[in-house]
Every structure is written in structure tokens, then in C-alpha cells.
Amino acid sequence: MKVSGSGILKLFGMAAQEAEKYHFHAVDLKGKSVKPDIEGFPTLASEDGRIFLEFQGYSDPFIRHRLMAEVFLGCASEHYKGFIMAGIVYTDEQYKKDAEPLNTFVKKPDSPLNDYLQEIVLTDYTAEQLEAIDPKLVILAPFTLSAETDKTALLAKAHEWQKSVTQIFPTEKRWDALNVLGLFILNRFRQLNYDEVITMLNFDLMDTVAGKQIYDMGLHRGLLDALNTRFGIVPNEMVDQIGAINRPDVLENLHKEAILCPDIGSFSEQMPSSAG
């Protein structure tokens, strides 16, 4: 959102002149009595309003509820009474299908809150359509391709995206844009590994904080994929525990255990007692 917040707003249909007025704004909830403890969340803000957006790249049945909770908390914490927009950008149609509708109120068939929630599915667009809306939306191009795109075709596309990013984004934002593009490529194409993304984008992601996050994300994803393959559905509690581990050596060892352990119970015994 920091890389191209105005581009996302144009994607939702906001006029370019209006979209350019919005800037990144952090809603700070620290010091508030909020349970569970939430420190804050990002929005886009201008003198004309507040925009609450979620970028949804996985299945979350209650994403709509979480977004509306952010809207209410954000307005209450800042005593804001002006224009509000809430939107969700899904990277795949399935994630939208998985999202539960907002609860109904007063026995009405549809919650009036649904009228204020805008949603977009990136797989409904082509890369050309995105770039026609705003050239900076090239960073979303990976989601316009099938997740099963073969590596040869994907390599060619990635080179095109990398070239576009270097031409479109100013120097001070270019690395951030490439980092985001790398994250999106890994999120969309699960068959790729970290080294292949480096080759595609022609830069070393590990030179950046976001690049290290990409590498760690690949380790987490590889471990979860191994557990799903071996044992079927992984308990949510275990998924959360794995997500909290930030040491690559621990994740690599757990990946080996996922292959060797006879069942999910035995693997659970190999999990560290605390994240690290």
C-alpha cells in the first residue's frame, strides 16, 4: 500500500485526481482498551476521508468481519466522523468465495454493512488492464496469470515486470517495488523457490529486509506444504506456532522432522517450546 496506494484506489474506481490526495496513515490503538491487544493498522488518509483496505492473499473466512472491526476501531480511536471507504483486494477468486458474508442485523436478509464494502479480485484483470488504470499496478501483475503457469513463460513475464518497475518507479521506491513484486511472485506461484525469484528479477532479495522476509516465508511455506503432504490438515494452533518461528535453522530442521516423523503427534513433540 505504501508503494502504490493511489494506484489501488484507482483500481477501486476513484478518480486519479482524488486518489493522489491520499497518503499512508497509521492508526495507533496503543493505550486503548482493546482486546485482543492490537497496536494499530495502516490506512490511506486525506482531508476528504479515510480508506481501510485489506490485501487478501490466503483463505480467511472472517476477513470481512476483521476489516469492518478495523473501520469501527479506527474511527472510534481518532473520533473520526467523515467519509469512509472499506475495500478488500483478493488475489484469487477462491479467497473471496471462502469469505463469510457479514452477519445480518434485526432479522434483515442482508446486512446494510455490505453496501459499504467494496471488493476486487485480481484474477479478473489482465496485466494490461491494471497498467492502463495506473502503470505502478504492474506489481500486481503476477496475480493476473494462472498459478499453474510454466516456469519458462513465467521467467519471460518476470523479466518484463522487472523492466517495467525500473522504468516506472522513482529510484527511491524502486527497491521497495521489486521487493513487493518478489513477494507476490512467491505468493502466487507456489512451485517457485527463493533462488528462482532472484533469477527472474535479477537482484538479490537478501540484500533487503523484505528480501529476508521472502526467504523466511519460503521456509515457512515449505514446512507447511511438507506437513500437509504427509499428514493432511495441519491444526491451526500448529500453523500459528510455525509462523512465529523466525530462525531459518529451526525451520530447516523441522522440515527434516516433517519428512521423518511417522505422524503429526510425533512431529508436534519436535516443535520448540517457544518461538525463536
C-alpha positions as CSV (number, residue, x, y, z in Angstrom):
1,M,0.0,0.0,0.0
2,K,2.9,2.3,0.7
3,V,4.3,1.6,-2.8
4,S,1.2,2.4,-4.8
5,G,-1.7,3.4,-2.5
6,S,-3.1,5.8,-5.1
7,G,-3.0,3.1,-7.7
8,I,-5.1,0.7,-5.6
9,L,-7.6,3.5,-5.1
10,K,-7.8,4.0,-8.9
11,L,-8.4,0.2,-9.2
12,F,-11.5,0.7,-7.0
13,G,-12.7,3.3,-9.3
14,M,-11.6,6.5,-7.6
15,A,-10.7,9.4,-9.9
16,A,-7.0,9.9,-10.4
17,Q,-7.1,13.4,-9.0
18,E,-8.8,12.3,-5.8
19,A,-6.7,9.2,-5.4
20,E,-3.5,11.2,-5.5
21,K,-4.6,13.2,-2.4
22,Y,-4.4,10.1,-0.1
23,H,-1.3,9.2,1.8
24,F,-0.2,6.4,4.2
25,H,-1.6,6.8,7.7
26,A,-1.1,4.6,10.7
27,V,-4.0,4.3,13.2
28,D,-2.4,3.9,16.6
29,L,-4.5,2.0,19.1
30,K,-1.9,1.7,21.9
31,G,-3.2,2.9,25.2
32,K,-6.7,2.0,24.2
33,S,-8.6,-0.8,26.0
34,V,-8.8,-3.2,23.1
35,K,-9.0,-7.0,23.4
36,P,-7.2,-8.8,21.9
37,D,-4.3,-6.4,22.1
38,I,-4.0,-4.6,18.8
39,E,-1.3,-1.9,18.3
40,G,-2.7,-0.4,15.2
41,F,-3.1,-0.8,11.4
42,P,-2.4,1.1,8.2
43,T,-5.0,3.2,6.3
44,L,-4.9,5.7,3.5
45,A,-6.0,9.2,4.6
46,S,-6.6,12.7,3.2
47,E,-8.6,15.7,4.2
48,D,-11.5,14.1,2.4
49,G,-11.7,10.8,4.1
50,R,-10.2,7.5,5.4
51,I,-9.7,4.4,3.3
52,F,-9.4,1.0,5.1
53,L,-8.0,-1.7,2.8
54,E,-7.1,-5.4,3.1
55,F,-4.9,-7.2,0.7
56,Q,-6.1,-10.8,0.9
57,G,-3.6,-13.5,-0.3
58,Y,-5.0,-16.5,1.5
59,S,-8.2,-18.0,2.8
60,D,-9.7,-16.2,5.8
61,P,-13.5,-16.8,6.4
62,F,-13.8,-13.7,8.6
63,I,-11.7,-11.2,6.6
64,R,-14.8,-9.1,6.0
65,H,-15.6,-9.0,9.8
66,R,-11.9,-8.2,10.6
67,L,-11.9,-5.3,8.1
68,M,-15.1,-3.8,9.5
69,A,-13.8,-4.1,13.0
70,E,-10.7,-2.1,11.9
71,V,-13.1,0.6,10.5
72,F,-15.0,0.9,13.7
73,L,-11.9,0.8,15.9
74,G,-10.1,3.3,13.7
75,C,-13.0,5.8,13.7
76,A,-13.6,5.5,17.5
77,S,-9.9,5.8,18.4
78,E,-9.5,9.0,16.3
79,H,-13.0,10.3,16.9
80,Y,-13.3,10.4,13.1
81,K,-16.8,11.2,11.6
82,G,-16.0,11.8,8.0
83,F,-16.1,9.8,4.7
84,I,-15.1,6.2,5.0
85,M,-14.4,3.5,2.4
86,A,-13.6,-0.1,3.1
87,G,-12.2,-2.5,0.5
88,I,-10.7,-5.9,0.0
89,V,-8.4,-6.9,-2.8
90,Y,-8.4,-10.7,-3.2
91,T,-5.6,-12.2,-5.1
92,D,-7.7,-15.2,-6.1
93,E,-11.5,-15.8,-6.6
94,Q,-11.4,-18.7,-4.2
95,Y,-10.4,-16.4,-1.3
96,K,-13.5,-14.3,-2.0
97,K,-15.7,-17.4,-2.0
98,D,-14.2,-18.6,1.3
99,A,-15.1,-15.2,3.0
100,E,-18.2,-15.4,5.1
101,P,-20.9,-12.8,4.5
102,L,-21.2,-10.1,7.2
103,N,-23.7,-11.0,9.9
104,T,-27.3,-9.9,9.4
105,F,-28.9,-7.5,11.8
106,V,-32.5,-7.2,13.1
107,K,-33.5,-10.2,11.0
108,K,-33.0,-8.4,7.7
109,P,-31.9,-10.6,4.8
110,D,-28.8,-8.6,4.0
111,S,-26.6,-6.6,6.4
112,P,-26.6,-2.9,5.5
113,L,-22.8,-3.1,6.1
114,N,-22.4,-5.0,2.8
115,D,-23.3,-1.8,0.9
116,Y,-20.2,-0.1,2.2
117,L,-17.7,-2.8,1.5
118,Q,-16.1,-2.9,-2.0
119,E,-14.2,-5.9,-3.2
120,I,-11.9,-6.7,-6.1
121,V,-10.5,-10.0,-7.4
122,L,-7.2,-9.5,-9.2
123,T,-7.6,-12.7,-11.3
124,D,-10.5,-10.8,-13.1
125,Y,-7.9,-8.5,-14.7
126,T,-5.2,-8.7,-17.2
127,A,-1.8,-7.1,-16.6
128,E,-2.6,-4.7,-19.5
129,Q,-5.9,-3.6,-17.8
130,L,-4.1,-3.0,-14.5
131,E,-1.3,-0.9,-16.1
132,A,-4.0,1.1,-18.0
133,I,-5.5,2.1,-14.7
134,D,-2.1,3.0,-13.2
135,P,1.3,1.9,-14.6
136,K,2.5,1.3,-11.0
137,L,0.0,-1.6,-10.7
138,V,2.4,-3.7,-12.6
139,I,3.5,-5.0,-9.2
140,L,0.1,-6.8,-9.1
141,A,0.7,-8.5,-12.5
142,P,1.6,-11.9,-11.0
143,F,-2.0,-12.4,-9.9
144,T,-3.3,-12.0,-13.5
145,L,-1.6,-15.2,-14.5
146,S,-2.7,-18.7,-13.8
147,A,-1.0,-20.2,-10.7
148,E,0.0,-23.1,-12.9
149,T,1.9,-21.0,-15.5
150,D,5.0,-22.9,-16.5
151,K,8.4,-21.6,-15.4
152,T,9.6,-20.7,-18.9
153,A,6.7,-18.4,-19.6
154,L,6.8,-17.0,-16.1
155,L,10.5,-16.2,-16.4
156,A,9.8,-14.2,-19.5
157,K,6.9,-12.3,-17.8
158,A,9.0,-11.6,-14.7
159,H,11.7,-10.0,-16.8
160,E,9.0,-7.8,-18.4
161,W,7.7,-6.8,-14.9
162,Q,11.2,-6.1,-13.6
163,K,11.9,-3.9,-16.6
164,S,8.6,-2.0,-16.1
165,V,9.3,-1.5,-12.4
166,T,12.7,0.0,-13.0
167,Q,11.2,2.4,-15.7
168,I,8.1,3.4,-13.8
169,F,9.1,3.8,-10.1
170,P,11.5,6.6,-9.0
171,T,14.9,5.5,-7.7
172,E,13.9,5.8,-4.0
173,K,10.9,3.5,-4.4
174,R,12.4,1.0,-6.9
175,W,13.8,-1.5,-4.4
176,D,10.6,-1.5,-2.4
177,A,8.6,-2.1,-5.5
178,L,10.8,-5.0,-6.6
179,N,10.6,-6.4,-3.1
180,V,6.8,-6.4,-3.2
181,L,6.8,-7.9,-6.7
182,G,9.1,-10.7,-5.4
183,L,6.7,-11.4,-2.5
184,F,3.7,-11.5,-4.9
185,I,5.5,-13.9,-7.3
186,L,6.3,-16.3,-4.4
187,N,2.7,-16.0,-3.1
188,R,1.1,-16.7,-6.5
189,F,3.4,-19.4,-7.8
190,R,4.0,-21.9,-5.1
191,Q,6.2,-24.1,-7.2
192,L,8.9,-21.5,-7.2
193,N,11.8,-21.2,-4.7
194,Y,13.8,-18.2,-3.5
195,D,16.7,-18.7,-5.9
196,E,14.4,-18.8,-8.9
197,V,12.8,-15.5,-7.9
198,I,16.3,-13.9,-7.7
199,T,17.0,-15.1,-11.2
200,M,13.7,-13.8,-12.5
201,L,14.0,-10.3,-11.0
202,N,17.8,-10.1,-11.5
203,F,18.6,-8.9,-8.0
204,D,19.5,-10.4,-4.6
205,L,16.4,-10.1,-2.3
206,M,18.6,-11.0,0.7
207,D,20.2,-7.5,0.5
208,T,16.9,-6.1,1.8
209,V,14.7,-6.6,4.9
210,A,11.8,-7.5,2.7
211,G,14.0,-10.0,0.8
212,K,14.9,-11.8,4.1
213,Q,11.1,-11.9,4.8
214,I,10.6,-13.5,1.4
215,Y,13.3,-16.1,2.2
216,D,11.7,-16.8,5.6
217,M,8.2,-17.0,4.0
218,G,9.6,-19.7,1.7
219,L,10.9,-21.8,4.6
220,H,7.5,-21.5,6.4
221,R,5.6,-22.4,3.3
222,G,7.9,-25.3,2.5
223,L,7.4,-26.7,6.0
224,L,3.6,-26.4,6.0
225,D,3.5,-28.0,2.5
226,A,5.5,-30.9,3.8
227,L,3.2,-31.4,6.8
228,N,0.1,-31.2,4.6
229,T,1.5,-33.7,2.2
230,R,2.5,-36.2,5.0
231,F,-0.4,-35.8,7.4
232,G,-3.2,-33.9,5.8
233,I,-4.8,-30.9,7.5
234,V,-2.4,-29.2,9.9
235,P,-4.0,-27.9,13.2
236,N,-4.4,-24.1,13.3
237,E,-2.5,-23.9,16.6
238,M,0.5,-25.6,14.9
239,V,0.3,-23.3,11.9
240,D,0.4,-20.3,14.3
241,Q,3.4,-21.8,16.2
242,I,5.3,-22.4,12.9
243,G,4.5,-18.8,11.8
244,A,6.0,-17.4,15.0
245,I,9.4,-19.2,14.4
246,N,11.9,-16.7,12.9
247,R,15.1,-18.8,12.9
248,P,15.9,-20.4,9.5
249,D,17.9,-23.2,11.1
250,V,15.0,-24.2,13.3
251,L,12.6,-24.2,10.3
252,E,15.1,-26.3,8.2
253,N,15.4,-28.9,11.0
254,L,11.6,-29.1,11.4
255,H,11.3,-29.7,7.7
256,K,13.5,-32.7,8.1
257,E,11.4,-33.9,11.0
258,A,8.2,-33.5,8.9
259,I,9.7,-36.0,6.5
260,L,10.9,-38.5,9.1
261,C,8.2,-38.4,11.8
262,P,5.6,-41.2,11.5
263,D,2.6,-39.0,12.5
264,I,1.6,-35.4,13.4
265,G,1.8,-36.2,17.1
266,S,5.4,-37.2,16.8
267,F,6.2,-34.1,14.9
268,S,4.5,-31.9,17.5
269,E,6.9,-33.3,20.1
270,Q,9.8,-31.9,18.0
271,M,8.4,-28.4,18.0
272,P,10.3,-25.8,20.1
273,S,8.7,-24.9,23.3
274,S,8.8,-21.2,22.4
275,A,9.2,-19.3,19.1
276,G,12.6,-18.2,18.1
